[in-house]
Amino acid sequence: MATWNVNSVKQRVPRLLPWLEQRQPDVVCLQETKLADDAFAELLGDELARRGYTTAHHGEAQWNGVAILSRVGLDDVVLGIPGAPGFPHPEARAISATCGGVRLHSTYVPNGRVPDSEHYRYKLAWLAALGQMVSASPESTMLCGDMNIAPADADVFDPDAYVGQTHVTPAERAALAELMARGLHDVVRDRWPEARIFTYWDYRAGMFHQDMGMRIDLVLATAPVAGRVRAAWVDRQARKGSGPSDHAPVIVDLDVAPDGDIGPVVPPPSAPAVGTGRRKLPQAPTP
């Protein structure tokens, strides 16, 4: 299975369809589709069906949007999160379904924008509602998607560069830790505890080529599913070339790994790690 924030599925069709044919995932969670449901079906319905996928999509025009594509069944689809807050109205940020005996949640967590802002508080409340939903999920559950939180300092290229930014604040990390305490395992980090792994690189300032990224796209699984993991890795190849998303897919193989246990990031970056305190984020103000 795979999870991928495509940052506008309409723009990413020339990348998405060849990627599906190359990687052949049985299940795909998509985030930030940025399309209403009928527009998603019109754009991709036939193409996905020809590739054997049944689809469920929860979208809105221009913003947000999540989907699940499955070749192993798609049952009991639920749109959104019961009781979740909105901003001000509920947004299309979550969808869940049962695929091949696993309850799967595709999630696009609110960004938070600025620490202690109204949107930041919305993010924390939304995560709490997600936790309640996960607690009611079956024993075999996976929560996948763009969590918009780097779990630890090791998940950003330089912790000093993120001081005063969202995604790394204690409250956000505590909310993620509370969510994981409901029985979820970070299967990529569990498999590669010491590796340098990113899933997102800002488009600006050559950050991808310098490997100045963050790991904010996660696959979290309950113990029965985590125990089936045979490979867990970031498909960095999908972030290269023309017209990419700013996120790379995360791929997790259960039971059998067709490509073998090939590493945490494929292909590995060639840029050396940036020293602490030596770079600033492109959006960070100059002191």
Phi, psi and omega in degrees: 000163182215155172230141186206121168277109186272349177052061181092098182294330178299316178288335188263003180306316180296342177263321187293310185295314175298326179295318177300320180290326181286311187272334178055047178290143177284327180224138178228130170259126178247147175228158179057050179290329176060037178220147169290163186300315182293324179291323177297314180297319180293321182287317192236350186307308182292319181297318180289321179298321179296335179266007174090013184261133162270143188232148169228132185225139175231104189225178174207153183296131170081328188231158170054217179097129180224155182210159170231128175247132185218140172249009182233029180102150181210093188238158174052053181290134175235127178265129177078191181235120179303129177080004181288147177287165173241181180219074355276344182257157178305138181252161182276082186237359182208142173210144180222154180197164175260123183231117179057036178084003179245132175280120188244130177245122172258119190231145174231094186291140176306149184291317184099334175060283182228133179308137177070010175279173177299321180291327176296315178294324174300318179302313182294320179293322179296318178296323178296319177294322176299319179300320178297320179293318179297322180299332180269002182281163180294174183299323179262102186222144171232136175244117189231148171144191179275104183275348181053032173217130170271117189301328184210169179302329179295348183262013172229153185294330180203107181304326181296330181290342185256006179300128180085003181255160171287179179082341185231003185289155180304320182294319178295315180295325177293321178296319178293319179297322178295321177298314181291333179293350176280013175107019183257142178247136175280095194290332178288311181292324178298324182280331183230071189295334184250000188279152173274112188225124173234156177236348184224135175224125178304144178295334190275158168060025177062031186294327179294314183292335177268001182056046176258083188232190178222154171253098181237353177262115190237154168239112181248135186219146173290164187304317180300328179275317180302326179291346179266355185292128177248341175202146179210118189203163178259127180273079182296336179303325182288347177268350182272170173082198185268142175063040180275162162291162174277359174247151172255151176292149170252128184243132178231125178259126175259138174072310181224137178247100184302325181266003185080178178275081200272358177127168183284328182221126185231122351285156180293149179290151178266343182287139177288159178297142178278136179293150182299133176078010185260344181228153175245154175293147182299332180271353183288136179293147176282127182292000000 
